[in-house]
Amino acid sequence: MAAEDTEGYWDIVISSLQDICNANESLSFDDIFSNHTDSTLGKLSESELETLKEEINDHKLNIGTATRLIATAQQNLLTLTSKLEKAQQKQETSTRSGKLQSASKGGKKANGKKGNKKYGRQYWVSKYDPSEPIIIGSEVAFKLKNRHFEEWIQCEVTKILSDGTRYEIKDPEPDENNNPGQTFKANYKEILLIPSVLEVPNLISYPHGTKVLARYPETTTFYPAVVVGQKKDGTVRLKFDGEEEVNKETEVERRVVLPFPQR
C-alpha cells in the first residue's frame, strides 16, 4: 500500500493526541486541588467555592474536548488498521515481481520526496477549537504581516506542504483592481482553523471576558475582541478592541470567533 494512503489517517491520530496533551497542559485537574484537602475544602468562603466550581466546570469541558479528540483518533486508527490488513493480505498473495517492488515505493516520487499529505497540523489549539483536521479547502485566518502592520485575514487552504506544518493558502477576495486574491505560503503558527458549518454545534461557548480573534462584520479581516455574552442561536456578543463608539457591542456568528493565539 502506498505511503500516502495511510499518512493522512496516522497524521490525524498523532495530531489528536498532541491536541489532548496541549489542552491538559493548559488546564490540569491536579492543579485544581493541589492546595486543598478534605479539611480545607470545608473552610472555603462562598466566593472561593464559586471559583473552584468554575475551575471544575472548565475541566469538565476540557474532558469533553479530549473525548472528541480520542474518538477521532480511534476512528482513524480503525481505518488505518483495516487498510494495513488488506495491504498485508494482498502482499502475501502477490509474487516477488517488479510490480510488487514498484507498489512498495508508490508512496514516494522519483526524486525521493513524499507526496502532498491530505491532512495538516494545527499549532494553536484549545478546548474552544474544532476537532476536525486541516484539509485542502479548509478556511483559515492567516496572520498577514508587512512593514507597517499586522492583521489576520480569511483565506482558503489550497495545498498542504512539507510535513503538514506548511501550507499554500489563497485570499478569496479580489484586490481593489478586481484581480484574483493573492496566494501566500504560511506555516502552522501563522494560521487559525475556522470551523466548518457542520462543526459549529459541537463548539464550546466562550465565558464572559474571554479574549478572542473575531471577523468584523461585512469584512474578511479578524480583530482582537472580548466576549460579553452569547445568544441562544450561538451568536457571540463582542466588544472589539479600538472601536470608536464607546461600549459598542457587535454580534458575530460563533464560527468566525476564534480563540486568541497566546501563550
Disulfide bonds with the S-S distance in Angstrom:
none
